Amino acid sequence: MAETSSYSIEERLVTSVRVHERQYTGQTMSLVLAAFRERFNKAPPRRATLRDWEKRAFALGSVKDRSRSGRKSTRLETCAAVGASIERSPMKSTRKRSSELGVPRATMRDHMKRDLNVRLYRPTVVNELSDGDMDRRYESCRALLDTFGYDIRLSDWTLLFRWTGEWGILFGNVGDVAHTSAERQRTAG
Protein backbone atom coordinates (compact mmCIF):
# COMPACT_ATOMS: atom_id res chain seq x y z
CA MET A 1 0.00 0.00 0.00
CA ALA A 2 1.30 3.46 -0.78
CA GLU A 3 2.36 5.75 2.01
CA THR A 4 -0.31 8.31 2.78
CA SER A 5 1.56 10.26 5.44
CA SER A 6 2.96 13.69 4.64
CA TYR A 7 6.06 12.80 6.69
CA SER A 8 8.90 10.75 5.24
CA ILE A 9 10.17 7.49 6.73
CA GLU A 10 13.34 9.28 7.87
CA GLU A 11 11.36 11.98 9.70
CA ARG A 12 9.20 9.39 11.43
CA LEU A 13 12.11 7.14 12.41
CA VAL A 14 14.41 9.88 13.75
CA THR A 15 11.58 11.45 15.74
CA SER A 16 10.37 8.13 17.16
CA VAL A 17 13.91 7.40 18.42
CA ARG A 18 14.05 10.85 20.05
CA VAL A 19 10.69 10.30 21.72
CA HIS A 20 11.84 6.89 22.99
CA GLU A 21 15.17 8.26 24.34
CA ARG A 22 13.37 11.11 26.09
CA GLN A 23 13.10 9.12 29.31
CA TYR A 24 16.89 8.62 29.38
CA THR A 25 17.92 12.11 28.27
CA GLY A 26 15.33 14.03 30.28
CA GLN A 27 14.04 15.96 27.22
CA THR A 28 10.49 17.21 27.23
CA MET A 29 8.08 16.67 24.37
CA SER A 30 8.33 20.40 23.55
CA LEU A 31 12.07 20.02 22.99
CA VAL A 32 11.51 17.02 20.72
CA LEU A 33 9.00 19.07 18.68
CA ALA A 34 11.45 22.00 18.47
CA ALA A 35 14.24 19.65 17.34
CA PHE A 36 11.93 18.26 14.64
CA ARG A 37 11.14 21.77 13.38
CA GLU A 38 14.82 22.70 13.37
CA ARG A 39 16.07 19.57 11.61
CA PHE A 40 13.38 19.13 8.97
CA ASN A 41 12.22 22.76 8.45
CA LYS A 42 8.52 21.95 8.65
CA ALA A 43 5.78 21.94 11.22
CA PRO A 44 5.94 18.93 13.56
CA PRO A 45 3.03 16.53 13.98
CA ARG A 46 0.84 16.34 17.07
CA ARG A 47 2.17 14.76 20.25
CA ALA A 48 -0.18 11.80 19.92
CA THR A 49 1.26 11.12 16.47
CA LEU A 50 4.79 11.15 17.88
CA ARG A 51 3.80 8.62 20.55
CA ASP A 52 2.16 6.45 17.90
CA TRP A 53 5.35 6.53 15.79
CA GLU A 54 7.40 5.51 18.85
CA LYS A 55 5.07 2.65 19.71
CA ARG A 56 5.09 1.33 16.12
CA ALA A 57 8.87 1.66 15.77
CA PHE A 58 9.71 -0.26 18.94
CA ALA A 59 6.79 -2.70 19.03
CA LEU A 60 6.45 -3.57 15.35
CA GLY A 61 9.92 -2.62 14.12
CA SER A 62 8.63 -0.26 11.42
CA VAL A 63 7.21 3.24 11.15
CA LYS A 64 5.55 2.63 7.80
CA ASP A 65 1.81 3.12 7.47
CA ARG A 66 -0.34 0.14 8.33
CA SER A 67 -1.99 -1.65 5.48
CA ARG A 68 -5.44 -0.31 4.79
CA SER A 69 -8.49 -2.43 5.15
CA GLY A 70 -11.03 -2.62 2.39
CA ARG A 71 -11.21 -3.76 -1.13
CA LYS A 72 -8.22 -3.22 -3.37
CA SER A 73 -8.66 -1.19 -6.51
CA THR A 74 -9.05 -3.21 -9.69
CA ARG A 75 -9.52 -0.23 -11.98
CA LEU A 76 -6.30 -0.71 -13.95
CA GLU A 77 -6.91 -4.43 -14.55
CA THR A 78 -10.51 -3.99 -15.65
CA CYS A 79 -9.59 -1.02 -17.82
CA ALA A 80 -6.89 -3.07 -19.55
CA ALA A 81 -9.36 -5.92 -20.10
CA VAL A 82 -11.96 -3.55 -21.58
CA GLY A 83 -9.34 -2.00 -23.87
CA ALA A 84 -8.20 -5.42 -25.09
CA SER A 85 -11.81 -6.44 -25.70
CA ILE A 86 -12.45 -3.32 -27.76
CA GLU A 87 -9.37 -4.01 -29.88
CA ARG A 88 -10.45 -7.63 -30.48
CA SER A 89 -14.04 -6.83 -31.45
CA PRO A 90 -14.87 -3.13 -31.77
CA MET A 91 -18.44 -3.66 -33.02
CA LYS A 92 -19.55 -5.75 -30.02
CA SER A 93 -22.31 -4.23 -27.91
CA THR A 94 -21.54 -2.97 -24.43
CA ARG A 95 -24.03 -5.43 -22.96
CA LYS A 96 -22.29 -8.46 -24.49
CA ARG A 97 -18.86 -7.08 -23.67
CA SER A 98 -19.75 -6.51 -20.01
CA SER A 99 -21.22 -9.99 -19.61
CA GLU A 100 -18.13 -11.59 -21.18
CA LEU A 101 -15.73 -9.65 -18.96
CA GLY A 102 -17.84 -9.92 -15.81
CA VAL A 103 -17.71 -6.15 -15.36
CA PRO A 104 -20.83 -4.07 -14.66
CA ARG A 105 -22.01 -2.09 -17.67
CA ALA A 106 -21.75 1.23 -15.82
CA THR A 107 -18.13 0.50 -14.88
CA MET A 108 -17.32 -0.52 -18.42
CA ARG A 109 -18.92 2.62 -19.88
CA ASP A 110 -16.95 4.68 -17.38
CA HIS A 111 -13.68 3.03 -18.50
CA MET A 112 -14.56 3.54 -22.15
CA LYS A 113 -15.48 7.22 -21.77
CA ARG A 114 -12.99 8.46 -19.20
CA ASP A 115 -9.97 6.18 -19.41
CA LEU A 116 -9.89 4.95 -23.00
CA ASN A 117 -11.54 8.00 -24.67
CA VAL A 118 -13.77 5.73 -26.74
CA ARG A 119 -17.10 7.10 -27.89
CA LEU A 120 -20.06 4.85 -27.22
CA TYR A 121 -22.34 4.59 -30.19
CA ARG A 122 -24.95 2.32 -31.62
CA PRO A 123 -24.20 1.27 -35.19
CA THR A 124 -27.02 2.14 -37.57
CA VAL A 125 -27.83 0.32 -40.75
CA VAL A 126 -28.18 2.62 -43.73
CA ASN A 127 -31.03 1.73 -46.03
CA GLU A 128 -30.41 1.83 -49.73
CA LEU A 129 -33.23 1.70 -52.26
CA SER A 130 -32.89 -0.93 -54.92
CA ASP A 131 -34.65 -1.24 -58.30
CA GLY A 132 -37.17 -3.63 -56.78
CA ASP A 133 -38.08 -1.11 -54.11
CA MET A 134 -39.27 1.36 -56.74
CA ASP A 135 -41.59 -1.27 -58.23
CA ARG A 136 -43.02 -2.13 -54.80
CA ARG A 137 -43.63 1.55 -54.06
CA TYR A 138 -45.47 1.95 -57.35
CA GLU A 139 -47.65 -1.10 -56.64
CA SER A 140 -48.51 0.17 -53.12
CA CYS A 141 -49.53 3.56 -54.44
CA ARG A 142 -51.60 1.96 -57.21
CA ALA A 143 -53.37 -0.24 -54.61
CA LEU A 144 -54.17 2.79 -52.46
CA LEU A 145 -55.57 4.71 -55.40
CA ASP A 146 -57.65 1.70 -56.48
CA THR A 147 -59.00 1.35 -52.93
CA PHE A 148 -59.90 4.97 -52.35
CA GLY A 149 -60.59 6.20 -55.80
CA TYR A 150 -58.87 8.73 -58.01
CA ASP A 151 -60.73 11.80 -56.74
CA ILE A 152 -58.18 12.44 -53.95
CA ARG A 153 -56.69 15.92 -54.22
CA LEU A 154 -53.33 16.38 -52.52
CA SER A 155 -54.43 19.75 -51.11
CA ASP A 156 -57.21 17.96 -49.18
CA TRP A 157 -55.11 14.99 -48.16
CA THR A 158 -53.99 15.29 -44.54
CA LEU A 159 -53.04 11.93 -43.08
CA LEU A 160 -52.77 8.30 -44.11
CA PHE A 161 -53.13 5.75 -41.34
CA ARG A 162 -53.69 2.03 -40.79
CA TRP A 163 -56.35 1.07 -38.31
CA THR A 164 -57.77 -2.41 -37.60
CA GLY A 165 -56.30 -3.88 -40.74
CA GLU A 166 -57.84 -1.38 -43.19
CA TRP A 167 -56.29 1.71 -44.66
CA GLY A 168 -58.02 4.99 -44.03
CA ILE A 169 -57.38 8.55 -45.10
CA LEU A 170 -58.34 11.63 -43.16
CA PHE A 171 -59.53 14.44 -45.41
CA GLY A 172 -59.85 18.13 -44.77
CA ASN A 173 -57.88 20.61 -42.78
CA VAL A 174 -56.54 19.60 -39.40
CA GLY A 175 -58.95 21.95 -37.61
CA ASP A 176 -62.01 20.69 -39.50
CA VAL A 177 -63.91 17.51 -38.75
CA ALA A 178 -62.12 14.75 -40.60
CA HIS A 179 -63.86 11.93 -42.43
CA THR A 180 -62.42 8.54 -43.19
CA SER A 181 -62.73 7.02 -46.59
CA ALA A 182 -65.19 4.44 -45.21
CA GLU A 183 -67.52 7.23 -44.04
CA ARG A 184 -67.25 8.94 -47.44
CA GLN A 185 -68.24 5.70 -49.15
CA ARG A 186 -71.24 5.21 -46.83
CA THR A 187 -72.53 8.74 -47.38
CA ALA A 188 -71.97 8.54 -51.15
CA GLY A 189 -73.65 5.16 -51.49
TORKOL-4160 file (C-alpha; in steps of 0.2 Angstrom, whole numbers, padded with zeros to 4 digits, m for minus):
189
<pt num="1" X="0000" Y="0000" Z="0000"/>
<pt num="2" X="0007" Y="0017" Z="m0004"/>
<pt num="3" X="0012" Y="0029" Z="0010"/>
<pt num="4" X="m0002" Y="0042" Z="0014"/>
<pt num="5" X="0008" Y="0051" Z="0027"/>
<pt num="6" X="0015" Y="0068" Z="0023"/>
<pt num="7" X="0030" Y="0064" Z="0033"/>
<pt num="8" X="0045" Y="0054" Z="0026"/>
<pt num="9" X="0051" Y="0037" Z="0034"/>
<pt num="10" X="0067" Y="0046" Z="0039"/>
<pt num="11" X="0057" Y="0060" Z="0048"/>
<pt num="12" X="0046" Y="0047" Z="0057"/>
<pt num="13" X="0061" Y="0036" Z="0062"/>
<pt num="14" X="0072" Y="0049" Z="0069"/>
<pt num="15" X="0058" Y="0057" Z="0079"/>
<pt num="16" X="0052" Y="0041" Z="0086"/>
<pt num="17" X="0070" Y="0037" Z="0092"/>
<pt num="18" X="0070" Y="0054" Z="0100"/>
<pt num="19" X="0053" Y="0052" Z="0109"/>
<pt num="20" X="0059" Y="0034" Z="0115"/>
<pt num="21" X="0076" Y="0041" Z="0122"/>
<pt num="22" X="0067" Y="0056" Z="0130"/>
<pt num="23" X="0065" Y="0046" Z="0147"/>
<pt num="24" X="0084" Y="0043" Z="0147"/>
<pt num="25" X="0090" Y="0061" Z="0141"/>
<pt num="26" X="0077" Y="0070" Z="0151"/>
<pt num="27" X="0070" Y="0080" Z="0136"/>
<pt num="28" X="0052" Y="0086" Z="0136"/>
<pt num="29" X="0040" Y="0083" Z="0122"/>
<pt num="30" X="0042" Y="0102" Z="0118"/>
<pt num="31" X="0060" Y="0100" Z="0115"/>
<pt num="32" X="0058" Y="0085" Z="0104"/>
<pt num="33" X="0045" Y="0095" Z="0093"/>
<pt num="34" X="0057" Y="0110" Z="0092"/>
<pt num="35" X="0071" Y="0098" Z="0087"/>
<pt num="36" X="0060" Y="0091" Z="0073"/>
<pt num="37" X="0056" Y="0109" Z="0067"/>
<pt num="38" X="0074" Y="0114" Z="0067"/>
<pt num="39" X="0080" Y="0098" Z="0058"/>
<pt num="40" X="0067" Y="0096" Z="0045"/>
<pt num="41" X="0061" Y="0114" Z="0042"/>
<pt num="42" X="0043" Y="0110" Z="0043"/>
<pt num="43" X="0029" Y="0110" Z="0056"/>
<pt num="44" X="0030" Y="0095" Z="0068"/>
<pt num="45" X="0015" Y="0083" Z="0070"/>
<pt num="46" X="0004" Y="0082" Z="0085"/>
<pt num="47" X="0011" Y="0074" Z="0101"/>
<pt num="48" X="m0001" Y="0059" Z="0100"/>
<pt num="49" X="0006" Y="0056" Z="0082"/>
<pt num="50" X="0024" Y="0056" Z="0089"/>
<pt num="51" X="0019" Y="0043" Z="0103"/>
<pt num="52" X="0011" Y="0032" Z="0089"/>
<pt num="53" X="0027" Y="0033" Z="0079"/>
<pt num="54" X="0037" Y="0028" Z="0094"/>
<pt num="55" X="0025" Y="0013" Z="0099"/>
<pt num="56" X="0025" Y="0007" Z="0081"/>
<pt num="57" X="0044" Y="0008" Z="0079"/>
<pt num="58" X="0049" Y="m0001" Z="0095"/>
<pt num="59" X="0034" Y="m0013" Z="0095"/>
<pt num="60" X="0032" Y="m0018" Z="0077"/>
<pt num="61" X="0050" Y="m0013" Z="0071"/>
<pt num="62" X="0043" Y="m0001" Z="0057"/>
<pt num="63" X="0036" Y="0016" Z="0056"/>
<pt num="64" X="0028" Y="0013" Z="0039"/>
<pt num="65" X="0009" Y="0016" Z="0037"/>
<pt num="66" X="m0002" Y="0001" Z="0042"/>
<pt num="67" X="m0010" Y="m0008" Z="0027"/>
<pt num="68" X="m0027" Y="m0002" Z="0024"/>
<pt num="69" X="m0042" Y="m0012" Z="0026"/>
<pt num="70" X="m0055" Y="m0013" Z="0012"/>
<pt num="71" X="m0056" Y="m0019" Z="m0006"/>
<pt num="72" X="m0041" Y="m0016" Z="m0017"/>
<pt num="73" X="m0043" Y="m0006" Z="m0033"/>
<pt num="74" X="m0045" Y="m0016" Z="m0048"/>
<pt num="75" X="m0048" Y="m0001" Z="m0060"/>
<pt num="76" X="m0031" Y="m0004" Z="m0070"/>
<pt num="77" X="m0035" Y="m0022" Z="m0073"/>
<pt num="78" X="m0053" Y="m0020" Z="m0078"/>
<pt num="79" X="m0048" Y="m0005" Z="m0089"/>
<pt num="80" X="m0034" Y="m0015" Z="m0098"/>
<pt num="81" X="m0047" Y="m0030" Z="m0100"/>
<pt num="82" X="m0060" Y="m0018" Z="m0108"/>
<pt num="83" X="m0047" Y="m0010" Z="m0119"/>
<pt num="84" X="m0041" Y="m0027" Z="m0125"/>
<pt num="85" X="m0059" Y="m0032" Z="m0129"/>
<pt num="86" X="m0062" Y="m0017" Z="m0139"/>
<pt num="87" X="m0047" Y="m0020" Z="m0149"/>
<pt num="88" X="m0052" Y="m0038" Z="m0152"/>
<pt num="89" X="m0070" Y="m0034" Z="m0157"/>
<pt num="90" X="m0074" Y="m0016" Z="m0159"/>
<pt num="91" X="m0092" Y="m0018" Z="m0165"/>
<pt num="92" X="m0098" Y="m0029" Z="m0150"/>
<pt num="93" X="m0112" Y="m0021" Z="m0140"/>
<pt num="94" X="m0108" Y="m0015" Z="m0122"/>
<pt num="95" X="m0120" Y="m0027" Z="m0115"/>
<pt num="96" X="m0111" Y="m0042" Z="m0122"/>
<pt num="97" X="m0094" Y="m0035" Z="m0118"/>
<pt num="98" X="m0099" Y="m0033" Z="m0100"/>
<pt num="99" X="m0106" Y="m0050" Z="m0098"/>
<pt num="100" X="m0091" Y="m0058" Z="m0106"/>
<pt num="101" X="m0079" Y="m0048" Z="m0095"/>
<pt num="102" X="m0089" Y="m0050" Z="m0079"/>
<pt num="103" X="m0089" Y="m0031" Z="m0077"/>
<pt num="104" X="m0104" Y="m0020" Z="m0073"/>
<pt num="105" X="m0110" Y="m0010" Z="m0088"/>
<pt num="106" X="m0109" Y="0006" Z="m0079"/>
<pt num="107" X="m0091" Y="0002" Z="m0074"/>
<pt num="108" X="m0087" Y="m0003" Z="m0092"/>
<pt num="109" X="m0095" Y="0013" Z="m0099"/>
<pt num="110" X="m0085" Y="0023" Z="m0087"/>
<pt num="111" X="m0068" Y="0015" Z="m0092"/>
<pt num="112" X="m0073" Y="0018" Z="m0111"/>
<pt num="113" X="m0077" Y="0036" Z="m0109"/>
<pt num="114" X="m0065" Y="0042" Z="m0096"/>
<pt num="115" X="m0050" Y="0031" Z="m0097"/>
<pt num="116" X="m0049" Y="0025" Z="m0115"/>
<pt num="117" X="m0058" Y="0040" Z="m0123"/>
<pt num="118" X="m0069" Y="0029" Z="m0134"/>
<pt num="119" X="m0086" Y="0035" Z="m0139"/>
<pt num="120" X="m0100" Y="0024" Z="m0136"/>
<pt num="121" X="m0112" Y="0023" Z="m0151"/>
<pt num="122" X="m0125" Y="0012" Z="m0158"/>
<pt num="123" X="m0121" Y="0006" Z="m0176"/>
<pt num="124" X="m0135" Y="0011" Z="m0188"/>
<pt num="125" X="m0139" Y="0002" Z="m0204"/>
<pt num="126" X="m0141" Y="0013" Z="m0219"/>
<pt num="127" X="m0155" Y="0009" Z="m0230"/>
<pt num="128" X="m0152" Y="0009" Z="m0249"/>
<pt num="129" X="m0166" Y="0009" Z="m0261"/>
<pt num="130" X="m0164" Y="m0005" Z="m0275"/>
<pt num="131" X="m0173" Y="m0006" Z="m0291"/>
<pt num="132" X="m0186" Y="m0018" Z="m0284"/>
<pt num="133" X="m0190" Y="m0006" Z="m0271"/>
<pt num="134" X="m0196" Y="0007" Z="m0284"/>
<pt num="135" X="m0208" Y="m0006" Z="m0291"/>
<pt num="136" X="m0215" Y="m0011" Z="m0274"/>
<pt num="137" X="m0218" Y="0008" Z="m0270"/>
<pt num="138" X="m0227" Y="0010" Z="m0287"/>
<pt num="139" X="m0238" Y="m0006" Z="m0283"/>
<pt num="140" X="m0243" Y="0001" Z="m0266"/>
<pt num="141" X="m0248" Y="0018" Z="m0272"/>
<pt num="142" X="m0258" Y="0010" Z="m0286"/>
<pt num="143" X="m0267" Y="m0001" Z="m0273"/>
<pt num="144" X="m0271" Y="0014" Z="m0262"/>
<pt num="145" X="m0278" Y="0024" Z="m0277"/>
<pt num="146" X="m0288" Y="0009" Z="m0282"/>
<pt num="147" X="m0295" Y="0007" Z="m0265"/>
<pt num="148" X="m0299" Y="0025" Z="m0262"/>
<pt num="149" X="m0303" Y="0031" Z="m0279"/>
<pt num="150" X="m0294" Y="0044" Z="m0290"/>
<pt num="151" X="m0304" Y="0059" Z="m0284"/>
<pt num="152" X="m0291" Y="0062" Z="m0270"/>
<pt num="153" X="m0283" Y="0080" Z="m0271"/>
<pt num="154" X="m0267" Y="0082" Z="m0263"/>
<pt num="155" X="m0272" Y="0099" Z="m0256"/>
<pt num="156" X="m0286" Y="0090" Z="m0246"/>
<pt num="157" X="m0276" Y="0075" Z="m0241"/>
<pt num="158" X="m0270" Y="0076" Z="m0223"/>
<pt num="159" X="m0265" Y="0060" Z="m0215"/>
<pt num="160" X="m0264" Y="0042" Z="m0221"/>
<pt num="161" X="m0266" Y="0029" Z="m0207"/>
<pt num="162" X="m0268" Y="0010" Z="m0204"/>
<pt num="163" X="m0282" Y="0005" Z="m0192"/>
<pt num="164" X="m0289" Y="m0012" Z="m0188"/>
<pt num="165" X="m0281" Y="m0019" Z="m0204"/>
<pt num="166" X="m0289" Y="m0007" Z="m0216"/>
<pt num="167" X="m0281" Y="0009" Z="m0223"/>
<pt num="168" X="m0290" Y="0025" Z="m0220"/>
<pt num="169" X="m0287" Y="0043" Z="m0226"/>
<pt num="170" X="m0292" Y="0058" Z="m0216"/>
<pt num="171" X="m0298" Y="0072" Z="m0227"/>
<pt num="172" X="m0299" Y="0091" Z="m0224"/>
<pt num="173" X="m0289" Y="0103" Z="m0214"/>
<pt num="174" X="m0283" Y="0098" Z="m0197"/>
<pt num="175" X="m0295" Y="0110" Z="m0188"/>
<pt num="176" X="m0310" Y="0103" Z="m0198"/>
<pt num="177" X="m0320" Y="0088" Z="m0194"/>
<pt num="178" X="m0311" Y="0074" Z="m0203"/>
<pt num="179" X="m0319" Y="0060" Z="m0212"/>
<pt num="180" X="m0312" Y="0043" Z="m0216"/>
<pt num="181" X="m0314" Y="0035" Z="m0233"/>
<pt num="182" X="m0326" Y="0022" Z="m0226"/>
<pt num="183" X="m0338" Y="0036" Z="m0220"/>
<pt num="184" X="m0336" Y="0045" Z="m0237"/>
<pt num="185" X="m0341" Y="0029" Z="m0246"/>
<pt num="186" X="m0356" Y="0026" Z="m0234"/>
<pt num="187" X="m0363" Y="0044" Z="m0237"/>
<pt num="188" X="m0360" Y="0043" Z="m0256"/>
<pt num="189" X="m0368" Y="0026" Z="m0257"/>
